[in-house]
Amino acid sequence: MDVGTVASGRIGLAVLRRLKPFDMRLHYTDRHRLPAEVEEELGLTRATSGTRNPRRPTTRGGPCRTTA
């Protein structure tokens, strides 16, 4: 599963740190890049302005639908 934050300030970084144990691919976008040590520690990928959100059923907007 991919999860990302729109900003990586105090709150965004705290959210990413809390998600780390759940074996997710973590992404962030921000005007300023985080230090390399933080990116490596959390396994973060920085999304640049040219990066698009993948078109999957759960990312197309509207209510999130899951199948059992």
All heavy atoms as a GROMACS GRO file, in nm:
protein
  529
    1MET      N    1   0.085  -0.116   0.000
    1MET     CA    2   0.000   0.000   0.000
    1MET      C    3   0.090   0.123   0.000
    1MET      O    4   0.193   0.125   0.065
    1MET     CB    5  -0.090   0.000   0.123
    1MET     CG    6  -0.173   0.125   0.133
    1MET     SD    7  -0.271   0.141   0.285
    1MET     CE    8  -0.386   0.008   0.265
    2ASP      N    9   0.049   0.225  -0.070
    2ASP     CA   10   0.120   0.353  -0.076
    2ASP      C   11   0.044   0.455   0.007
    2ASP      O   12  -0.078   0.467  -0.005
    2ASP     CB   13   0.129   0.404  -0.219
    2ASP     CG   14   0.219   0.319  -0.304
    2ASP    OD1   15   0.340   0.323  -0.283
    2ASP    OD2   16   0.165   0.248  -0.390
    3VAL      N   17   0.119   0.529   0.090
    3VAL     CA   18   0.059   0.636   0.170
    3VAL      C   19   0.152   0.756   0.161
    3VAL      O   20   0.274   0.742   0.161
    3VAL     CB   21   0.044   0.593   0.318
    3VAL    CG1   22  -0.008   0.707   0.402
    3VAL    CG2   23  -0.048   0.474   0.329
    4GLY      N   24   0.094   0.875   0.153
    4GLY     CA   25   0.176   0.994   0.146
    4GLY      C   26   0.114   1.111   0.218
    4GLY      O   27  -0.005   1.110   0.249
    5THR      N   28   0.198   1.210   0.246
    5THR     CA   29   0.150   1.333   0.306
    5THR      C   30   0.173   1.446   0.207
    5THR      O   31   0.266   1.442   0.126
    5THR     CB   32   0.222   1.366   0.438
    5THR    OG1   33   0.360   1.382   0.413
    5THR    CG2   34   0.200   1.257   0.541
    6VAL      N   35   0.090   1.547   0.214
    6VAL     CA   36   0.101   1.662   0.125
    6VAL      C   37   0.213   1.754   0.172
    6VAL      O   38   0.276   1.820   0.092
    6VAL     CB   39  -0.033   1.738   0.116
    6VAL    CG1   40  -0.020   1.864   0.036
    6VAL    CG2   41  -0.139   1.646   0.057
    7ALA      N   42   0.242   1.755   0.298
    7ALA     CA   43   0.352   1.835   0.351
    7ALA      C   44   0.429   1.750   0.451
    7ALA      O   45   0.378   1.652   0.503
    7ALA     CB   46   0.297   1.960   0.418
    8SER      N   47   0.552   1.789   0.474
    8SER     CA   48   0.634   1.711   0.567
    8SER      C   49   0.686   1.798   0.680
    8SER      O   50   0.800   1.786   0.723
    8SER     CB   51   0.750   1.645   0.492
    8SER     OG   52   0.832   1.745   0.435
    9GLY      N   53   0.602   1.886   0.727
    9GLY     CA   54   0.638   1.969   0.842
    9GLY      C   55   0.626   1.887   0.969
    9GLY      O   56   0.635   1.763   0.968
   10ARG      N   57   0.605   1.954   1.079
   10ARG     CA   58   0.599   1.886   1.208
   10ARG      C   59   0.490   1.779   1.211
   10ARG      O   60   0.514   1.665   1.252
   10ARG     CB   61   0.574   1.991   1.318
   10ARG     CG   62   0.573   1.936   1.457
   10ARG     CD   63   0.560   2.047   1.560
   10ARG     NE   64   0.454   2.141   1.530
   10ARG     CZ   65   0.329   2.130   1.574
   10ARG    NH1   66   0.295   2.028   1.648
   10ARG    NH2   67   0.238   2.219   1.542
   11ILE      N   68   0.371   1.811   1.165
   11ILE     CA   69   0.260   1.716   1.170
   11ILE      C   70   0.275   1.606   1.065
   11ILE      O   71   0.259   1.488   1.093
   11ILE     CB   72   0.125   1.790   1.154
   11ILE    CG1   73   0.103   1.882   1.274
   11ILE    CG2   74   0.010   1.691   1.139
   11ILE    CD1   75  -0.014   1.976   1.260
   12GLY      N   76   0.308   1.645   0.942
   12GLY     CA   77   0.325   1.546   0.835
   12GLY      C   78   0.432   1.444   0.867
   12GLY      O   79   0.416   1.324   0.845
   13LEU      N   80   0.544   1.490   0.921
   13LEU     CA   81   0.653   1.400   0.957
   13LEU      C   82   0.612   1.309   1.072
   13LEU      O   83   0.646   1.191   1.074
   13LEU     CB   84   0.778   1.480   0.991
   13LEU     CG   85   0.906   1.402   1.007
   13LEU    CD1   86   0.935   1.316   0.883
   13LEU    CD2   87   1.022   1.496   1.034
   14ALA      N   88   0.535   1.362   1.167
   14ALA     CA   89   0.487   1.280   1.279
   14ALA      C   90   0.395   1.168   1.227
   14ALA      O   91   0.402   1.054   1.273
   14ALA     CB   92   0.414   1.366   1.381
   15VAL      N   93   0.310   1.201   1.129
   15VAL     CA   94   0.222   1.100   1.070
   15VAL      C   95   0.304   0.992   1.000
   15VAL      O   96   0.280   0.872   1.016
   15VAL     CB   97   0.122   1.166   0.971
   15VAL    CG1   98   0.048   1.061   0.889
   15VAL    CG2   99   0.025   1.255   1.045
   16LEU      N  100   0.404   1.034   0.922
   16LEU     CA  101   0.489   0.937   0.852
   16LEU      C  102   0.563   0.846   0.950
   16LEU      O  103   0.574   0.726   0.928
   16LEU     CB  104   0.588   1.011   0.761
   16LEU     CG  105   0.525   1.080   0.640
   16LEU    CD1  106   0.626   1.175   0.576
   16LEU    CD2  107   0.475   0.978   0.540
   17ARG      N  108   0.612   0.903   1.060
   17ARG     CA  109   0.681   0.822   1.161
   17ARG      C  110   0.586   0.718   1.222
   17ARG      O  111   0.625   0.606   1.250
   17ARG     CB  112   0.739   0.909   1.271
   17ARG     CG  113   0.860   0.988   1.228
   17ARG     CD  114   0.925   1.060   1.346
   17ARG     NE  115   1.023   1.157   1.308
   17ARG     CZ  116   1.146   1.128   1.269
   17ARG    NH1  117   1.186   1.003   1.265
   17ARG    NH2  118   1.230   1.224   1.235
   18ARG      N  119   0.461   0.756   1.242
   18ARG     CA  120   0.364   0.663   1.301
   18ARG      C  121   0.325   0.552   1.203
   18ARG      O  122   0.287   0.442   1.243
   18ARG     CB  123   0.240   0.738   1.347
   18ARG     CG  124   0.264   0.816   1.475
   18ARG     CD  125   0.140   0.896   1.516
   18ARG     NE  126   0.156   0.958   1.644
   18ARG     CZ  127   0.211   1.078   1.664
   18ARG    NH1  128   0.256   1.148   1.562
   18ARG    NH2  129   0.220   1.129   1.786
   19LEU      N  130   0.332   0.580   1.073
   19LEU     CA  131   0.296   0.480   0.972
   19LEU      C  132   0.409   0.383   0.941
   19LEU      O  133   0.386   0.277   0.885
   19LEU     CB  134   0.253   0.551   0.843
   19LEU     CG  135   0.121   0.626   0.848
   19LEU    CD1  136   0.102   0.706   0.720
   19LEU    CD2  137   0.006   0.531   0.870
   20LYS      N  138   0.532   0.418   0.975
   20LYS     CA  139   0.649   0.337   0.942
   20LYS      C  140   0.635   0.190   0.981
   20LYS      O  141   0.666   0.102   0.902
   20LYS     CB  142   0.773   0.400   1.008
   20LYS     CG  143   0.897   0.317   1.002
   20LYS     CD  144   0.957   0.315   0.864
   20LYS     CE  145   1.092   0.246   0.867
   20LYS     NZ  146   1.110   0.151   0.763
   21PRO      N  147   0.586   0.156   1.101
   21PRO     CA  148   0.578   0.014   1.141
   21PRO      C  149   0.478  -0.070   1.062
   21PRO      O  150   0.476  -0.192   1.074
   21PRO     CB  151   0.537   0.019   1.288
   21PRO     CG  152   0.561   0.157   1.333
   21PRO     CD  153   0.552   0.244   1.211
   22PHE      N  154   0.393  -0.008   0.980
   22PHE     CA  155   0.286  -0.081   0.914
   22PHE      C  156   0.322  -0.132   0.774
   22PHE      O  157   0.236  -0.168   0.697
   22PHE     CB  158   0.160   0.005   0.907
   22PHE     CG  159   0.102   0.031   1.043
   22PHE    CD1  160   0.127   0.150   1.108
   22PHE    CD2  161   0.026  -0.066   1.107
   22PHE    CE1  162   0.074   0.175   1.235
   22PHE    CE2  163  -0.026  -0.043   1.233
   22PHE     CZ  164  -0.001   0.077   1.297
   23ASP      N  165   0.449  -0.136   0.741
   23ASP     CA  166   0.497  -0.194   0.616
   23ASP      C  167   0.427  -0.134   0.494
   23ASP      O  168   0.371  -0.206   0.411
   23ASP     CB  169   0.482  -0.347   0.620
   23ASP     CG  170   0.560  -0.413   0.508
   23ASP    OD1  171   0.664  -0.358   0.468
   23ASP    OD2  172   0.516  -0.519   0.459
   24MET      N  173   0.428  -0.001   0.487
   24MET     CA  174   0.369   0.070   0.373
   24MET      C  175   0.481   0.145   0.300
   24MET      O  176   0.584   0.176   0.359
   24MET     CB  177   0.268   0.173   0.422
   24MET     CG  178   0.152   0.117   0.496
   24MET     SD  179   0.048   0.253   0.551
   24MET     CE  180  -0.070   0.165   0.648
   25ARG      N  181   0.459   0.171   0.173
   25ARG     CA  182   0.552   0.257   0.100
   25ARG      C  183   0.511   0.401   0.130
   25ARG      O  184   0.400   0.443   0.099
   25ARG     CB  185   0.546   0.227  -0.049
   25ARG     CG  186   0.608   0.092  -0.084
   25ARG     CD  187   0.606   0.067  -0.233
   25ARG     NE  188   0.470   0.069  -0.287
   25ARG     CZ  189   0.397  -0.041  -0.308
   25ARG    NH1  190   0.446  -0.159  -0.280
   25ARG    NH2  191   0.276  -0.031  -0.358
   26LEU      N  192   0.602   0.476   0.191
   26LEU     CA  193   0.571   0.612   0.236
   26LEU      C  194   0.626   0.715   0.139
   26LEU      O  195   0.740   0.706   0.094
   26LEU     CB  196   0.629   0.635   0.375
   26LEU     CG  197   0.579   0.540   0.484
   26LEU    CD1  198   0.652   0.568   0.614
   26LEU    CD2  199   0.428   0.553   0.502
   27HIS      N  200   0.543   0.814   0.109
   27HIS     CA  201   0.578   0.921   0.016
   27HIS      C  202   0.546   1.055   0.081
   27HIS      O  203   0.457   1.063   0.166
   27HIS     CB  204   0.498   0.910  -0.114
   27HIS     CG  205   0.504   0.774  -0.175
   27HIS    ND1  206   0.605   0.736  -0.260
   27HIS    CD2  207   0.423   0.667  -0.162
   27HIS    CE1  208   0.586   0.611  -0.297
   27HIS    NE2  209   0.476   0.567  -0.240
   28TYR      N  210   0.615   1.158   0.039
   28TYR     CA  211   0.583   1.293   0.086
   28TYR      C  212   0.611   1.393  -0.024
   28TYR      O  213   0.685   1.365  -0.118
   28TYR     CB  214   0.663   1.328   0.212
   28TYR     CG  215   0.808   1.365   0.186
   28TYR    CD1  216   0.846   1.498   0.177
   28TYR    CD2  217   0.906   1.268   0.170
   28TYR    CE1  218   0.978   1.534   0.152
   28TYR    CE2  219   1.038   1.302   0.146
   28TYR     CZ  220   1.073   1.435   0.138
   28TYR     OH  221   1.205   1.469   0.113
   29THR      N  222   0.549   1.506  -0.014
   29THR     CA  223   0.579   1.616  -0.103
   29THR      C  224   0.591   1.742  -0.018
   29THR      O  225   0.518   1.759   0.080
   29THR     CB  226   0.473   1.634  -0.213
   29THR    OG1  227   0.515   1.738  -0.300
   29THR    CG2  228   0.337   1.666  -0.158
   30ASP      N  229   0.687   1.824  -0.050
   30ASP     CA  230   0.710   1.948   0.023
   30ASP      C  231   0.800   2.035  -0.061
   30ASP      O  232   0.872   1.986  -0.148
   30ASP     CB  233   0.776   1.918   0.158
   30ASP     CG  234   0.751   2.030   0.258
   30ASP    OD1  235   0.771   2.148   0.225
   30ASP    OD2  236   0.710   1.998   0.370
   31ARG      N  237   0.795   2.165  -0.036
   31ARG     CA  238   0.884   2.257  -0.108
   31ARG      C  239   1.030   2.227  -0.078
   31ARG      O  240   1.116   2.245  -0.162
   31ARG     CB  241   0.855   2.401  -0.068
   31ARG     CG  242   0.732   2.456  -0.134
   31ARG     CD  243   0.721   2.602  -0.099
   31ARG     NE  244   0.598   2.615  -0.020
   31ARG     CZ  245   0.570   2.715   0.057
   31ARG    NH1  246   0.655   2.812   0.073
   31ARG    NH2  247   0.457   2.718   0.122
   32HIS      N  248   1.056   2.185   0.045
   32HIS     CA  249   1.193   2.159   0.089
   32HIS      C  250   1.211   2.011   0.114
   32HIS      O  251   1.128   1.947   0.179
   32HIS     CB  252   1.223   2.238   0.217
   32HIS     CG  253   1.194   2.383   0.203
   32HIS    ND1  254   1.275   2.468   0.131
   32HIS    CD2  255   1.092   2.458   0.249
   32HIS    CE1  256   1.224   2.590   0.135
   32HIS    NE2  257   1.113   2.587   0.206
   33ARG      N  258   1.319   1.958   0.064
   33ARG     CA  259   1.349   1.816   0.082
   33ARG      C  260   1.390   1.790   0.226
   33ARG      O  261   1.461   1.870   0.288
   33ARG     CB  262   1.461   1.775  -0.013
   33ARG     CG  263   1.484   1.628  -0.012
   33ARG     CD  264   1.582   1.586  -0.121
   33ARG     NE  265   1.556   1.446  -0.146
   33ARG     CZ  266   1.534   1.394  -0.262
   33ARG    NH1  267   1.536   1.469  -0.369
   33ARG    NH2  268   1.509   1.267  -0.276
   34LEU      N  269   1.345   1.677   0.281
   34LEU     CA  270   1.388   1.636   0.414
   34LEU      C  271   1.534   1.593   0.410
   34LEU      O  272   1.585   1.555   0.304
   34LEU     CB  273   1.302   1.520   0.463
   34LEU     CG  274   1.157   1.552   0.498
   34LEU    CD1  275   1.079   1.424   0.525
   34LEU    CD2  276   1.150   1.644   0.618
   35PRO      N  277   1.602   1.597   0.524
   35PRO     CA  278   1.741   1.548   0.527
   35PRO      C  279   1.748   1.402   0.481
   35PRO      O  280   1.656   1.323   0.507
   35PRO     CB  281   1.781   1.561   0.674
   35PRO     CG  282   1.689   1.664   0.730
   35PRO     CD  283   1.560   1.650   0.653
   36ALA      N  284   1.856   1.368   0.415
   36ALA     CA  285   1.874   1.232   0.362
   36ALA      C  286   1.863   1.128   0.473
   36ALA      O  287   1.811   1.018   0.451
   36ALA     CB  288   2.009   1.220   0.292
   37GLU      N  289   1.909   1.161   0.593
   37GLU     CA  290   1.902   1.066   0.705
   37GLU      C  291   1.757   1.032   0.739
   37GLU      O  292   1.724   0.918   0.769
   37GLU     CB  293   1.970   1.123   0.830
   37GLU     CG  294   2.114   1.165   0.812
   37GLU     CD  295   2.127   1.305   0.754
   37GLU    OE1  296   2.056   1.397   0.796
   37GLU    OE2  297   2.210   1.320   0.663
   38VAL      N  298   1.669   1.132   0.735
   38VAL     CA  299   1.527   1.110   0.766
   38VAL      C  300   1.463   1.027   0.656
   38VAL      O  301   1.388   0.933   0.684
   38VAL     CB  302   1.453   1.244   0.786
   38VAL    CG1  303   1.304   1.222   0.805
   38VAL    CG2  304   1.512   1.321   0.903
   39GLU      N  305   1.490   1.062   0.529
   39GLU     CA  306   1.435   0.984   0.418
   39GLU      C  307   1.477   0.838   0.427
   39GLU      O  308   1.398   0.747   0.406
   39GLU     CB  309   1.479   1.043   0.284
   39GLU     CG  310   1.409   1.171   0.247
   39GLU     CD  311   1.448   1.219   0.109
   39GLU    OE1  312   1.536   1.160   0.044
   39GLU    OE2  313   1.386   1.318   0.065
   40GLU      N  314   1.604   0.816   0.460
   40GLU     CA  315   1.654   0.678   0.470
   40GLU      C  316   1.595   0.605   0.590
   40GLU      O  317   1.553   0.490   0.579
   40GLU     CB  318   1.807   0.680   0.480
   40GLU     CG  319   1.868   0.542   0.476
   40GLU     CD  320   2.019   0.548   0.476
   40GLU    OE1  321   2.076   0.640   0.415
   40GLU    OE2  322   2.080   0.459   0.539
   41GLU      N  323   1.588   0.672   0.704
   41GLU     CA  324   1.533   0.612   0.827
   41GLU      C  325   1.390   0.563   0.807
   41GLU      O  326   1.354   0.454   0.850
   41GLU     CB  327   1.536   0.715   0.940
   41GLU     CG  328   1.462   0.674   1.065
   41GLU     CD  329   1.437   0.791   1.160
   41GLU    OE1  330   1.498   0.898   1.144
   41GLU    OE2  331   1.353   0.774   1.249
   42LEU      N  332   1.309   0.644   0.739
   42LEU     CA  333   1.168   0.610   0.720
   42LEU      C  334   1.140   0.544   0.586
   42LEU      O  335   1.027   0.504   0.559
   42LEU     CB  336   1.082   0.736   0.735
   42LEU     CG  337   1.090   0.806   0.870
   42LEU    CD1  338   1.009   0.935   0.868
   42LEU    CD2  339   1.043   0.714   0.981
   43GLY      N  340   1.240   0.533   0.500
   43GLY     CA  341   1.219   0.475   0.368
   43GLY      C  342   1.128   0.561   0.282
   43GLY      O  343   1.044   0.511   0.208
   44LEU      N  344   1.143   0.692   0.292
   44LEU     CA  345   1.055   0.786   0.222
   44LEU      C  346   1.095   0.808   0.077
   44LEU      O  347   1.212   0.805   0.043
   44LEU     CB  348   1.058   0.923   0.291
   44LEU     CG  349   1.003   0.930   0.432
   44LEU    CD1  350   1.027   1.068   0.490
   44LEU    CD2  351   0.855   0.897   0.433
   45THR      N  352   0.994   0.832  -0.005
   45THR     CA  353   1.013   0.873  -0.143
   45THR      C  354   0.953   1.012  -0.155
   45THR      O  355   0.838   1.034  -0.117
   45THR     CB  356   0.941   0.778  -0.240
   45THR    OG1  357   0.992   0.647  -0.220
   45THR    CG2  358   0.960   0.821  -0.383
   46ARG      N  359   1.031   1.106  -0.208
   46ARG     CA  360   0.980   1.242  -0.226
   46ARG      C  361   0.912   1.253  -0.361
   46ARG      O  362   0.970   1.221  -0.465
   46ARG     CB  363   1.093   1.343  -0.218
   46ARG     CG  364   1.044   1.485  -0.233
   46ARG     CD  365   1.157   1.583  -0.211
   46ARG     NE  366   1.108   1.718  -0.220
   46ARG     CZ  367   1.155   1.808  -0.304
   46ARG    NH1  368   1.253   1.777  -0.385
   46ARG    NH2  369   1.105   1.930  -0.306
   47ALA      N  370   0.788   1.295  -0.359
   47ALA     CA  371   0.713   1.316  -0.482
   47ALA      C  372   0.735   1.460  -0.527
   47ALA      O  373   0.714   1.552  -0.449
   47ALA     CB  374   0.565   1.288  -0.459
   48THR      N  375   0.779   1.478  -0.650
   48THR     CA  376   0.799   1.613  -0.701
   48THR      C  377   0.670   1.662  -0.766
   48THR      O  378   0.575   1.585  -0.783
   48THR     CB  379   0.914   1.615  -0.803
   48THR    OG1  380   0.881   1.528  -0.910
   48THR    CG2  381   1.044   1.571  -0.739
   49SER      N  382   0.668   1.785  -0.807
   49SER     CA  383   0.546   1.841  -0.865
   49SER      C  384   0.504   1.770  -0.993
   49SER      O  385   0.387   1.773  -1.030
   49SER     CB  386   0.565   1.990  -0.893
   49SER     OG  387   0.670   2.008  -0.984
   50GLY      N  388   0.596   1.703  -1.060
   50GLY     CA  389   0.562   1.632  -1.182
   50GLY      C  390   0.507   1.493  -1.157
   50GLY      O  391   0.461   1.426  -1.248
   51THR      N  392   0.510   1.447  -1.032
   51THR     CA  393   0.462   1.313  -0.999
   51THR      C  394   0.311   1.314  -0.992
   51THR      O  395   0.251   1.400  -0.931
   51THR     CB  396   0.519   1.266  -0.863
   51THR    OG1  397   0.660   1.273  -0.871
   51THR    CG2  398   0.476   1.126  -0.831
   52ARG      N  399   0.250   1.217  -1.056
   52ARG     CA  400   0.104   1.207  -1.055
   52ARG      C  401   0.059   1.095  -0.965
   52ARG      O  402   0.128   0.996  -0.948
   52ARG     CB  403   0.053   1.183  -1.196
   52ARG     CG  404   0.085   1.300  -1.287
   52ARG     CD  405   0.008   1.291  -1.410
   52ARG     NE  406  -0.133   1.274  -1.374
   52ARG     CZ  407  -0.232   1.296  -1.456
   52ARG    NH1  408  -0.208   1.336  -1.576
   52ARG    NH2  409  -0.356   1.279  -1.419
   53ASN      N  410  -0.058   1.110  -0.911
   53ASN     CA  411  -0.117   1.008  -0.827
   53ASN      C  412  -0.160   0.891  -0.915
   53ASN      O  413  -0.227   0.911  -1.016
   53ASN     CB  414  -0.239   1.068  -0.755
   53ASN     CG  415  -0.289   0.982  -0.643
   53ASN    OD1  416  -0.224   0.885  -0.606
   53ASN    ND2  417  -0.402   1.018  -0.589
   54PRO      N  418  -0.122   0.768  -0.882
   54PRO     CA  419  -0.164   0.656  -0.966
   54PRO      C  420  -0.315   0.642  -0.969
   54PRO      O  421  -0.382   0.662  -0.868
   54PRO     CB  422  -0.098   0.535  -0.898
   54PRO     CG  423  -0.068   0.578  -0.760
   54PRO     CD  424  -0.050   0.727  -0.765
   55ARG      N  425  -0.368   0.610  -1.084
   55ARG     CA  426  -0.512   0.595  -1.098
   55ARG      C  427  -0.552   0.455  -1.058
   55ARG      O  428  -0.544   0.360  -1.136
   55ARG     CB  429  -0.555   0.624  -1.241
   55ARG     CG  430  -0.521   0.762  -1.289
   55ARG     CD  431  -0.597   0.868  -1.218
   55ARG     NE  432  -0.734   0.867  -1.264
   55ARG     CZ  433  -0.828   0.943  -1.215
   55ARG    NH1  434  -0.803   1.026  -1.119
   55ARG    NH2  435  -0.949   0.936  -1.262
   56ARG      N  436  -0.591   0.442  -0.935
   56ARG     CA  437  -0.638   0.315  -0.880
   56ARG      C  438  -0.778   0.339  -0.824
   56ARG      O  439  -0.815   0.452  -0.793
   56ARG     CB  440  -0.545   0.267  -0.769
   56ARG     CG  441  -0.405   0.239  -0.820
   56ARG     CD  442  -0.321   0.182  -0.708
   56ARG     NE  443  -0.186   0.159  -0.757
   56ARG     CZ  444  -0.079   0.172  -0.685
   56ARG    NH1  445  -0.087   0.207  -0.559
   56ARG    NH2  446   0.039   0.149  -0.737
   57PRO      N  447  -0.854   0.235  -0.805
   57PRO     CA  448  -0.990   0.255  -0.751
   57PRO      C  449  -0.992   0.333  -0.620
   57PRO      O  450  -1.082   0.410  -0.595
   57PRO     CB  451  -1.041   0.113  -0.731
   57PRO     CG  452  -0.966   0.032  -0.831
   57PRO     CD  453  -0.829   0.096  -0.840
   58THR      N  454  -0.890   0.316  -0.536
   58THR     CA  455  -0.890   0.385  -0.407
   58THR      C  456  -0.836   0.527  -0.415
   58THR      O  457  -0.840   0.599  -0.317
   58THR     CB  458  -0.806   0.306  -0.305
   58THR    OG1  459  -0.674   0.290  -0.358
   58THR    CG2  460  -0.868   0.172  -0.275
   59THR      N  461  -0.786   0.572  -0.530
   59THR     CA  462  -0.730   0.706  -0.541
   59THR      C  463  -0.804   0.793  -0.641
   59THR      O  464  -0.758   0.901  -0.675
   59THR     CB  465  -0.581   0.700  -0.582
   59THR    OG1  466  -0.570   0.635  -0.707
   59THR    CG2  467  -0.497   0.630  -0.478
   60ARG      N  468  -0.916   0.751  -0.689
   60ARG     CA  469  -0.989   0.826  -0.792
   60ARG      C  470  -1.085   0.929  -0.734
   60ARG      O  471  -1.154   0.996  -0.806
   60ARG     CB  472  -1.066   0.731  -0.882
   60ARG     CG  473  -0.973   0.654  -0.972
   60ARG     CD  474  -1.047   0.580  -1.078
   60ARG     NE  475  -0.949   0.511  -1.160
   60ARG     CZ  476  -0.966   0.393  -1.211
   60ARG    NH1  477  -1.079   0.329  -1.193
   60ARG    NH2  478  -0.873   0.337  -1.283
   61GLY      N  479  -1.092   0.940  -0.604
   61GLY     CA  480  -1.185   1.034  -0.544
   61GLY      C  481  -1.314   0.965  -0.505
   61GLY      O  482  -1.340   0.850  -0.540
   62GLY      N  483  -1.395   1.034  -0.433
   62GLY     CA  484  -1.519   0.976  -0.385
   62GLY      C  485  -1.491   0.881  -0.269
   62GLY      O  486  -1.380   0.874  -0.218
   63PRO      N  487  -1.592   0.809  -0.226
   63PRO     CA  488  -1.572   0.717  -0.113
   63PRO      C  489  -1.475   0.606  -0.148
   63PRO      O  490  -1.472   0.557  -0.260
   63PRO     CB  491  -1.712   0.664  -0.084
   63PRO     CG  492  -1.791   0.690  -0.206
   63PRO     CD  493  -1.728   0.807  -0.278
   64CYS      N  494  -1.396   0.568  -0.052
   64CYS     CA  495  -1.300   0.460  -0.070
   64CYS      C  496  -1.374   0.327  -0.064
   64CYS      O  497  -1.446   0.300   0.031
   64CYS     CB  498  -1.193   0.466   0.036
   64CYS     SG  499  -1.070   0.337   0.019
   65ARG      N  500  -1.359   0.248  -0.166
   65ARG     CA  501  -1.427   0.119  -0.170
   65ARG      C  502  -1.324   0.009  -0.158
   65ARG      O  503  -1.224   0.009  -0.228
   65ARG     CB  504  -1.503   0.104  -0.301
   65ARG     CG  505  -1.616   0.204  -0.315
   65ARG     CD  506  -1.680   0.191  -0.453
   65ARG     NE  507  -1.783   0.291  -0.469
   65ARG     CZ  508  -1.760   0.411  -0.516
   65ARG    NH1  509  -1.639   0.448  -0.550
   65ARG    NH2  510  -1.859   0.498  -0.529
   66THR      N  511  -1.348  -0.083  -0.069
   66THR     CA  512  -1.258  -0.197  -0.055
   66THR      C  513  -1.339  -0.323  -0.084
   66THR      O  514  -1.459  -0.329  -0.064
   66THR     CB  515  -1.198  -0.205   0.085
   66THR    OG1  516  -1.303  -0.212   0.181
   66THR    CG2  517  -1.110  -0.085   0.113
   67THR      N  518  -1.271  -0.423  -0.130
   67THR     CA  519  -1.338  -0.550  -0.156
   67THR      C  520  -1.284  -0.654  -0.062
   67THR      O  521  -1.168  -0.654  -0.026
   67THR     CB  522  -1.314  -0.596  -0.302
   67THR    OG1  523  -1.174  -0.605  -0.325
   67THR    CG2  524  -1.377  -0.500  -0.400
   68ALA      N  525  -1.370  -0.741  -0.020
   68ALA     CA  526  -1.330  -0.846   0.075
   68ALA      C  527  -1.286  -0.969   0.002
   68ALA      O  528  -1.315  -0.996  -0.109
   68ALA     CB  529  -1.445  -0.878   0.169
   0.00000   0.00000   0.00000
